[in-house]
């Protein structure tokens, strides 16, 4: 992917969602919620604060949770990704 986020933006690949419940019920797209977890694919250089650039707290490869209504969903090279502000990222998942 040749997409480079600017400033404090982060590109995240949403995790795949389960279309079947544990009991075997198939869920249509209309009732299933979009995932709020994903993998960081690219990170911008960071935001400017008081004339200095502040490095982002996330890195490529991190597994993160992000805000439900945050960011913009785009399709790049046939893949759906989210472009988020670093402020929309709520937590990193420990490894």
PEVEN-V356748 format. One record per pair of residues at least 12 apart in sequence whose C-alpha atoms are under 10 Angstrom apart, sorted by sequence separation. I is the first residue (numbers start at 1). GAP is how many residues later the second one is. D is the distance in Angstrom with one decimal. If there is no record, write none. Layout:
i = (I	I)
gap = (GAP	GAP)
d = (D	D)
This chain:
i = (19	20	43	44	70	71	72	19	43	70	71	72	18	43	44	70	71	17	18	43	44	70	71	17	42	43	66	71	17	18	42	43	67	70	71	16	17	40	41	42	66	70	71	15	16	17	40	41	42	66	69	70	14	15	17	39	40	41	42	66	67	68	14	15	16	39	40	41	66	67	68	14	15	16	39	40	41	66	67	68	14	15	38	39	40	65	66	67	13	14	15	38	39	40	65	66	67	12	13	14	38	39	64	65	66	12	13	14	37	38	39	64	65	66	11	12	13	37	38	64	65	11	12	13	36	37	38	58	63	64	65	11	12	13	36	37	57	63	64	10	11	12	35	36	37	56	62	63	64	10	11	12	35	36	37	56	58	62	63	10	11	36	57	62	63	9	10	11	35	36	58	59	62	9	10	34	36	57	58	8	9	10	33	34	57	5	6	7	8	9	10	4	5	6	7	8	9	3	4	5	6	7	8	9	47	3	4	5	6	7	8	46	47	1	2	3	4	5	6	7	8	41	43	46	1	4	5	6	7	40	41	42	43	44	39	40	43	44	38	40	43	38	8	7	8	10	7	8	9	7	8	10	12	15	7	8	10	11	12	14	15	10	12	13	14	15	12	13	14	12	14	37	12	36	37	39	12	36	37	38	39	37	38	37	12	14	11	13	10	11	12	9	11	11	13	14	15	13	14	12	13	14	12	13	11	12	13	11	12	10	11	12	3	10	11	2	3	9	10	11	1	2	9	10	11	1	8	9	10	8	9	10	12	1	5	7	8	9	10	5	6	7	8	9	10	5)
gap = (12	12	12	12	12	12	12	13	13	13	13	13	14	14	14	14	14	15	15	15	15	15	15	16	16	16	16	16	17	17	17	17	17	17	17	18	18	18	18	18	18	18	18	19	19	19	19	19	19	19	19	19	20	20	20	20	20	20	20	20	20	20	21	21	21	21	21	21	21	21	21	22	22	22	22	22	22	22	22	22	23	23	23	23	23	23	23	23	24	24	24	24	24	24	24	24	24	25	25	25	25	25	25	25	25	26	26	26	26	26	26	26	26	26	27	27	27	27	27	27	27	28	28	28	28	28	28	28	28	28	28	29	29	29	29	29	29	29	29	30	30	30	30	30	30	30	30	30	30	31	31	31	31	31	31	31	31	31	31	32	32	32	32	32	32	33	33	33	33	33	33	33	33	34	34	34	34	34	34	35	35	35	35	35	35	36	36	36	36	36	36	37	37	37	37	37	37	38	38	38	38	38	38	38	38	39	39	39	39	39	39	39	39	40	40	40	40	40	40	40	40	40	40	40	41	41	41	41	41	41	41	41	41	41	42	42	42	42	43	43	43	44	45	46	46	46	47	47	47	48	48	48	48	48	49	49	49	49	49	49	49	50	50	50	50	50	51	51	51	52	52	52	53	53	53	53	54	54	54	54	54	55	55	56	59	59	60	60	61	61	61	62	62	63	66	66	66	67	67	68	68	68	69	69	70	70	70	71	71	72	72	72	73	73	73	74	74	74	74	74	75	75	75	75	75	76	76	76	76	77	77	77	77	78	78	78	78	78	78	79	79	79	79	79	79	80)
d = (9.9	9.9	9.7	7.6	8.9	5.4	6.6	7.5	7.6	8.8	4.2	9.4	8.6	9.7	9.9	6.6	6.6	8.4	9.9	7.5	9.6	7.9	9.5	8.4	9.5	6.5	9.9	9.8	7.3	9.4	7.6	6.6	9.1	9.0	7.1	9.0	6.2	7.8	8.4	5.5	8.3	5.6	9.5	9.2	7.2	9.7	6.8	5.3	8.4	9.7	8.7	8.5	8.4	6.3	9.6	9.7	5.1	6.3	10.0	9.2	8.9	8.7	6.3	7.8	8.9	7.8	5.2	8.4	8.9	5.3	9.9	7.1	5.7	8.4	5.9	5.4	9.8	5.6	6.3	10.0	5.9	4.7	9.6	5.7	6.5	8.9	4.3	6.5	8.5	4.1	7.1	8.4	4.6	7.2	6.1	5.1	9.6	8.7	5.3	6.6	5.7	6.3	6.9	5.6	7.1	5.9	5.2	8.9	7.2	5.6	9.0	7.4	5.3	9.1	9.6	5.4	6.5	5.6	6.6	5.6	6.4	8.5	4.4	6.6	8.3	4.3	8.0	8.2	8.7	4.4	7.5	5.9	5.5	9.7	5.6	6.2	8.1	5.8	5.7	7.0	5.5	7.3	8.9	5.4	9.1	7.2	6.8	5.4	9.1	7.7	5.1	9.0	9.0	6.7	9.5	9.9	8.9	7.4	7.9	5.9	6.5	6.0	9.7	8.7	8.6	8.7	4.6	8.7	8.2	9.2	9.4	10.0	8.9	6.4	6.1	8.2	9.6	10.0	7.7	7.6	5.4	9.6	9.5	10.0	9.3	9.9	10.0	8.6	5.5	8.4	9.5	9.6	6.8	8.0	5.2	6.6	7.6	9.4	6.6	6.1	4.9	5.5	4.3	8.5	9.8	7.8	7.4	4.8	6.8	4.8	4.8	10.0	9.0	8.9	9.7	9.9	6.9	8.2	7.8	5.1	8.5	8.9	9.8	8.6	9.3	9.7	9.7	8.9	7.7	9.7	9.8	9.5	9.8	9.6	9.8	9.5	9.9	9.2	9.3	10.0	8.9	9.1	9.6	8.9	8.7	9.0	9.5	8.3	9.0	9.6	6.8	8.5	9.1	9.3	9.3	9.9	9.0	9.1	9.4	9.8	9.8	9.1	9.4	9.6	9.4	10.0	9.0	9.9	9.5	8.4	9.6	9.5	9.9	9.6	9.8	9.8	9.2	9.8	9.5	9.8	9.9	9.4	9.8	9.2	9.7	9.7	9.4	9.8	9.3	9.7	9.5	9.2	9.7	9.9	8.4	7.7	9.9	7.0	6.5	9.2	4.8	7.1	5.7	6.4	6.7	5.1	9.1	5.6	6.5	8.1	4.7	7.5	8.1	5.8	6.3	8.7	9.9	6.6	5.2	8.8	7.3	8.9	5.5	6.1	9.6	6.9	8.5	4.4	6.2	5.8	5.7	9.7	9.9	9.3	7.7	8.7	5.6	8.8	9.3	9.1	9.6	9.3	8.3	9.4	8.9	9.5)
